[in-house]
């Protein structure tokens, strides 16, 4: 995962699949980042290189959203493919999370 | 509690020396002696031994053979064995360690061996065995608890039933002893309610959450008459639960069959498949809906479908099509495609049809199912 901080927004570019085997490490890493720098104003998750996502991957994304939302900060998914967007729409995720297509 | 240490050596002087060293340096031990391999095995069978000190070079039955016999017996195989040997039999020591001996020391014993090394090795072996026994006991306890939980979960899922208006047949395959998927169908006031749900992850936590869903569902269908309202009740409970536990989400479909209509509501679940007998057609019912536990005041849509005699509904969880290969997102389409290609078999034997479908998807991936699987078929009479 690549990590950038731009205009106080954390940009996490995910470079693996979002599945049960990968999310634990990602979650720890992201939590460490936001714990260390509490002045951040939002999180952008770039999913351009994510080829596969399962139910645990969705849980992971929504988990991050809930953490950020609780602190009244921004949350956005970017680099979202058509197929992934279709999946997110099935779950109405687009109604609660800002999503930007690839 | 006194620990029993068994010394096995064909030379009496060696046994005497070891016994003296042990009794002088370690408290609360009783030393037993065996002059050959046969006597050793007899003593092991008749006593609770905590450590065995085993000479390698013995006539008739050598230490390696005794070690092999010990490792073959369930009751004895975990007892730590310390081999002792002359230096020129190092190959035997290597063999013994590979067979599972815990440690070794060489003859003759040096003063430091007698004073320090040997007593420490024996005390370490005693501690090791104690820990191992505790671990074995704990594992057996966990296994027994899991079996109970598994039986309880199985009793909550009715895989086959005949109601006045429908008959159901389903399969539930958890990846571990218990899992987070479940389904149910019940007659309430002459109408048939059904649900299929999938809590993300698997194991004990997911099973507990799916049981919570099951309880709220059971209560709600007695009070409400719309599947989307039932989903709202489940969602409210899970939203509160997931506030403190963010490692899970759930999807579900809830439906109600009233006479010749089916009302279906979905919370982010894979599509429902319907086989329409008269038209001999397969249709996919896709309903967008929030996953459970994401938004506190989520509203869920409900759609209505005609359901005639001979029509079949198929519901499933994503474990059916998730083969972990990560090639496509919408592998749910594969399930619809399968139903479409095999629809002529639906009329013959619905149970066989479901069984074949499950086998087909199980064999599709290289590792079988990697997530819990639930499949439910509902045949309209």
Interface residues (C-beta under 8 A of the other chain):
Chain A: X17 X19 X20 X51 X52 X53 X54 X55 X56 X58 X59 X62 X63 X66 X67 X83 X84 X86 X87 X89 X90 X91 X92 X93 X95 X96
Chain B: X198 X200 X201 X242 X246 X247 X248 X249 X251 X268 X286 X288 X289 X290 X291 X294 X295 X318 X322 X324 X325 X326 X327 X328 X329 X330 X371
